[in-house]
Amino acid sequence: MVFSKDGKIPWRIPADIRRFRDLTTKTSDPSKQNAVIMGRKTMDSLPMGFLPGRKNIVISRRLSKRLKQTQEISVARSLDDALEIAGADRNNVESAFHIGGARSYADAITHPDCAGIYLTRVYSDFECDLFFPAIPPYYKIKSQSEVMKDAGLNFMYINYIRS
C-alpha cells in the first residue's frame, strides 16, 4: 500500500481528514485528551507543527535545537519512550494513536501494545516513494465501510483489531 511521495500524502480526501480528526480528538471522558505519536518528519509536515487538542509526542533519534519540548510537544527517542510518556499521563490521556511516519509504522503495528489499526484504503494509482508495511496476520478485520467517494476518489475505511 502506498503512503506518500516526497513527504506528502498524494491525495486529499476531506471525509478522511474529518475522520482522522475525530478519531484522534474525541474521547469518552471529556476531561481527557488523546495522544498522537509521530516522527519528526510528520511533525514538520503539519501546518502548525503540532495537532491542537491532542497531546503531541514526537519521536526523534537525534534531538536537534529545532525540536524542543514545548507545552504542545513532548519529545521521545523511541516508540517505547513515546508510549511511556503517554502512559505516564494516564490521568489526562485516554488513547494513543501512531500517525506516522513511514519509518516507524512497522515498529508501531508490531509493538505488543498496538491494539488495532485504522486504515483508509484509497482505490487509485499514485506515484509514491514510501509504503505502508504489510499488516501482520495476527490482525483481523473488525469492521469496514462501504466504498465511498469524495474529492473524485473511491476509498473505504478498514478497522483491524489484534487477535
C-alpha positions as CSV (number, residue, x, y, z in Angstrom):
1,M,0.0,0.0,0.0
2,V,1.3,3.4,-1.0
3,F,1.9,6.0,1.7
4,S,3.5,9.2,0.5
5,K,5.5,11.0,-2.1
6,D,8.3,13.4,-1.2
7,G,6.9,13.5,2.4
8,K,3.4,14.3,1.5
9,I,0.2,12.2,1.2
10,P,-0.6,12.3,-2.5
11,W,-4.4,12.6,-2.1
12,R,-6.7,14.9,-0.1
13,I,-10.0,13.4,0.9
14,P,-12.0,15.8,3.2
15,A,-14.1,13.0,4.7
16,D,-10.9,11.1,5.7
17,I,-9.4,14.3,7.2
18,R,-12.6,14.7,9.3
19,R,-12.4,11.0,10.3
20,F,-8.8,11.4,11.4
21,R,-9.6,14.5,13.4
22,D,-12.5,12.8,15.1
23,L,-10.6,9.5,15.9
24,T,-7.6,11.4,17.4
25,T,-9.5,14.1,19.3
26,K,-12.8,12.6,20.6
27,T,-12.7,10.8,23.9
28,S,-15.3,9.1,26.1
29,D,-14.2,11.1,29.1
30,P,-14.4,14.9,28.3
31,S,-11.7,15.7,30.9
32,K,-9.1,13.7,28.9
33,Q,-7.5,14.0,25.5
34,N,-5.8,11.6,23.2
35,A,-2.1,11.4,22.4
36,V,-0.7,11.4,18.8
37,I,2.7,9.9,18.3
38,M,4.6,10.8,15.2
39,G,8.1,11.1,13.7
40,R,9.9,14.4,13.3
41,K,9.2,14.5,9.5
42,T,5.5,14.0,10.1
43,M,5.6,16.9,12.7
44,D,7.4,19.0,10.1
45,S,4.6,18.4,7.6
46,L,1.9,19.8,9.9
47,P,1.0,23.4,9.2
48,M,1.2,24.4,12.9
49,G,3.9,21.9,13.7
50,F,1.5,20.1,16.1
51,L,-2.1,18.9,16.2
52,P,-4.2,21.1,18.6
53,G,-6.5,19.4,21.1
54,R,-4.2,16.4,21.4
55,K,-1.0,15.5,23.4
56,N,1.7,15.5,20.6
57,I,4.6,13.2,21.1
58,V,7.4,13.4,18.6
59,I,9.9,10.5,18.1
60,S,13.4,11.6,17.0
61,R,16.6,9.7,17.4
62,R,18.6,12.9,17.0
63,L,17.2,15.7,19.1
64,S,18.0,19.0,17.4
65,K,17.9,22.5,18.7
66,R,14.8,23.0,16.4
67,L,12.9,20.1,18.1
68,K,12.3,21.3,21.6
69,Q,9.8,20.1,24.1
70,T,7.1,22.7,24.5
71,Q,3.6,22.8,26.0
72,E,2.3,21.3,22.8
73,I,5.0,18.8,22.1
74,S,6.8,16.1,24.1
75,V,9.9,14.6,22.6
76,A,10.8,10.9,22.8
77,R,13.8,8.9,21.5
78,S,11.8,5.8,20.6
79,L,8.3,4.4,20.3
80,D,8.6,2.8,23.8
81,D,9.6,6.2,25.2
82,A,6.6,7.8,23.5
83,L,4.3,5.2,24.9
84,E,5.8,5.7,28.3
85,I,5.2,9.4,28.1
86,A,1.5,8.8,27.0
87,G,1.1,6.2,29.7
88,A,2.6,8.3,32.5
89,D,-0.1,10.9,31.7
90,R,-3.0,8.4,32.1
91,N,-4.9,10.9,34.2
92,N,-5.1,13.1,31.1
93,V,-4.6,10.8,28.1
94,E,-7.3,8.3,27.1
95,S,-5.8,6.7,24.0
96,A,-2.6,7.0,21.9
97,F,-2.5,7.0,18.1
98,H,0.6,6.5,16.0
99,I,0.1,8.8,13.0
100,G,3.4,8.4,11.1
101,G,6.0,8.5,9.7
102,A,6.6,5.7,7.4
103,R,9.8,4.6,9.2
104,S,8.1,3.8,12.4
105,Y,4.8,2.4,11.2
106,A,6.4,-1.1,11.1
107,D,7.6,-0.7,14.7
108,A,4.2,0.5,15.8
109,I,2.0,-2.2,14.2
110,T,4.2,-5.0,15.5
111,H,4.5,-3.4,19.0
112,P,2.7,-5.6,21.6
113,D,0.8,-2.5,22.9
114,C,-0.8,-1.8,19.5
115,A,-4.4,-2.9,19.8
116,G,-5.6,-2.0,16.3
117,I,-5.1,-0.2,13.0
118,Y,-7.4,2.4,11.5
119,L,-6.7,2.3,7.8
120,T,-8.1,4.2,4.8
121,R,-7.7,2.3,1.6
122,V,-7.8,4.6,-1.5
123,Y,-8.6,3.0,-4.8
124,S,-6.4,4.8,-7.2
125,D,-2.8,4.7,-8.5
126,F,-0.3,7.1,-7.1
127,E,3.4,7.6,-7.6
128,C,4.9,7.1,-4.2
129,D,8.2,6.6,-2.6
130,L,7.1,5.3,0.8
131,F,4.8,2.3,1.5
132,F,2.8,1.2,4.5
133,P,4.2,-2.1,5.8
134,A,2.4,-5.4,5.4
135,I,-0.2,-5.9,8.1
136,P,0.7,-8.9,10.2
137,P,-1.6,-11.9,10.2
138,Y,-2.5,-11.6,13.9
139,Y,-4.6,-8.5,12.9
140,K,-8.2,-9.3,11.8
141,I,-10.7,-7.0,10.2
142,K,-13.1,-5.7,12.9
143,S,-15.1,-3.6,10.6
144,Q,-15.1,-2.0,7.2
145,S,-17.1,0.7,5.5
146,E,-18.7,0.5,2.1
147,V,-16.7,2.1,-0.7
148,M,-17.3,5.8,-0.6
149,K,-16.4,8.6,-3.0
150,D,-15.1,12.1,-2.1
151,A,-12.9,14.5,-4.0
152,G,-13.2,12.3,-7.0
153,L,-11.6,9.3,-5.2
154,N,-13.0,6.0,-4.2
155,F,-12.0,4.8,-0.7
156,M,-13.0,2.8,2.3
157,Y,-12.2,2.5,6.0
158,I,-10.9,-0.7,7.4
159,N,-10.5,-1.2,11.1
160,Y,-8.3,-4.0,12.3
161,I,-8.0,-5.5,15.7
162,R,-5.2,-7.5,17.1
163,S,-6.3,-11.0,17.8
